[in-house]
Amino acid sequence: MTHIPVLTKEVLEYLDPKPNENMIDATIGEAGHALLLLEKTKPDGRVLGIDLDAKQIEHAKIQTGNFSKRVVLVNDSYANIKEIVQKNNVKPIFGILLDLGYSSWQIEQSTKGFSFKKDEILDMRYDLQDSLTAQKIVNEYPEREIIKILQEYGQERFAKQIAGKITEQRNIKRIQTTFQLKEIIEHAVPKKFQYGRIHCVTKSFQALRIAVNRELDNLASALPSVISVLSPGGRLVVISFHSLEDRMVKHFFKNKEKEGVIKILTPKPISAGQQEILENPRSRSAKLRAIIKNEKIEV
Ligand SMILES: C[S@@+](CC[C@H](N)C(=O)[O-])C[C@H]1O[C@@H](n2cnc3c(N)ncnc32)[C@H](O)[C@@H]1O
């Protein structure tokens, strides 16, 4: 396992798990955070772990083996959290963690084509039951749709040029691998912008991953359900790695606070400190926001 959980101290501070409380790790991944929650909720608190990627559920099962009696693992989307909680009868819930995006294992070892540093089949699905793959988008979507994906989810300034090159090249040969796509993007981006602070391919790969897994749609549809399954006095922590996600979480929390449903615990998002960024560069773009659900709804 390769994933180092981010902002662990802050997750524990804001979720504040106590003995015997039930928690949900809605993106359990390799269970780094979940193990900390299991320690803090001893002896009888249960942790419901959800992940869209069946392999991650296997990893979480191995990692949490010592706590198996207190762990329930479900291979599903957190967008279905309401149904999952009902079905598995884990109540009341005092804390929920959403640690969004992908894990290091997925990018480095899943062989699903998340990274342009390895020559793999362009897939990028967390959920292999889903029919939408990155290959399908680049080979079958209209050019204007590809431009939209690159602009919206990647904030890629050369979206038009890249989408143009993709549609030109796919007519010659189907784009099947990460290296094929990487080369196409490199040819589309003007030479002087190819060697910036981040690799010129990074944003397009990110945008495709978000589109394939409908990451923003899932988050938008999940947030109200997440609040609804939380017990009064329960806490929610969301860690995001993308400005669009963070903005969505921020506005959702503000509206819910206005409605008197929650209280925001983090007026400004919490970021990793210098030491954590040094030890785990992935934490650089992490933003943590937390709320507590009001005991009595004031509307
Ligand atoms: C950043 S990782 C979580 C890492 C975890 N906190 C740990 O400490 O190991 C994000 C996880 O969310 C999962 N994921 C992405 N979208 C999801 C969704 N809609 N529902 C459930 N899990 C999802 C990914 O498969 C990945 O395993």
The ligand as an ORCA input file, in Angstrom:
! r2SCAN-3c Opt
* xyz 0 1
  C      -8.054     10.140     -1.408
  S      -8.596      8.507     -1.520
  C      -9.020      8.130      0.150
  C      -7.842      7.694      0.957
  C      -8.201      7.287      2.382
  N      -8.682      8.403      3.161
  C      -7.016      6.656      3.071
  O      -6.591      7.165      4.122
  O      -6.494      5.659      2.572
  C     -10.147      8.686     -2.247
  C     -10.943      7.394     -2.420
  O     -12.271      7.771     -2.805
  C     -12.756      6.787     -3.680
  N     -13.892      7.384     -4.392
  C     -13.876      8.257     -5.426
  N     -15.132      8.583     -5.776
  C     -15.969      7.904     -4.930
  C     -17.380      7.829     -4.773
  N     -18.217      8.518     -5.562
  N     -17.873      7.046     -3.793
  C     -17.041      6.343     -2.983
  N     -15.707      6.363     -3.088
  C     -15.178      7.142     -4.041
  C     -11.569      6.439     -4.538
  O     -11.743      5.173     -5.124
  C     -10.425      6.462     -3.508
  O     -10.192      5.194     -2.982
*
